């Protein structure tokens, strides 16, 4: 006979069910704190998996539910908090490991802003990049004066190779003004 273990629990009480609404509350509080910390570094971002690991470790609340099922709820609650406090959407800092892009759930921000949905993932990523820049400007003390909404490094490689069209160019070198690609170090001013 196999035992029935709960889908959500708080360590070290693996056998005792933990209320999902309370889990979401704890995860949301910790996600806000973590994302504000991530935004304190210009260019910072975090993957969904790394955020999951942080939330599980910091709250000791774990779940067997698939990541997309529960993290979407957490991130929507973070977006609602950003909207209520009139702050940028810090969930734009959460990206997929391979693509470096936000997930489709980021569209919830558009709904909160009374905007229609966007099916084009590059266009959605452009909006996310603008929210990331606004987050850096709020939480980071050393954002370059010529900062522009940038793709993450993973997506930036595709932009630099011409596989993805980005709405703006990378900022030029602050020292000499030379045109650069995204994440390129100026060869003249190293």
Steps between C-alpha positions, in 0.01 A plus 500: 500500500640840402460803721325810376731797549370856464572701186611804701676488837737696721826337605561305712133389509487316167193295597287800604313690228576873487217731385566610138372858562748537787776354280419756231508783756844395624636443149368840387663684792832330435476550122451876546801520729717288269401690184567836662846366590555374142397843368765664718764381252486661157438224246392254769247228430405159641370182339172340598687199640735714709205698636322173586808378687523829692132490594517139618815568704389830654148389597567127551168455317524253215259351251489211260292711259668580172689830499283673233184421697588668826765760412260671260263567792787633712625731226150632426468588870836681475371689195184596688717635782707701250184640346349599837825669607544662155839329449654344190429133433794335677384162370661604171824395670386135496596330174523159341846345529548416131337795323560773759144617440203546731225243488154555359371567852667841484199599288311537828687831538337625181157413638575688822600800288174474300685399185415224259689173477812466286557178310842599362758377753767753391252785545409361844871477581546865393237604755673281759835664417346843561367378836843355590663836424240682711568249781876559479444874511291460815714247690854541361726797568732463198284482186692657209361831378467360146327176606238363261256208536728205432443135428649253746842361398342184355265697275768767440713240320214435255448874453872556435501218242198649324263213585271724704408858419521724809323839505809696605876487463740417779627809679835634379812495715464759777867597471563534127154480342588201280200295379481166675290185485305386805737385778809585296795655681649796318827380341642853520420573865535162674 
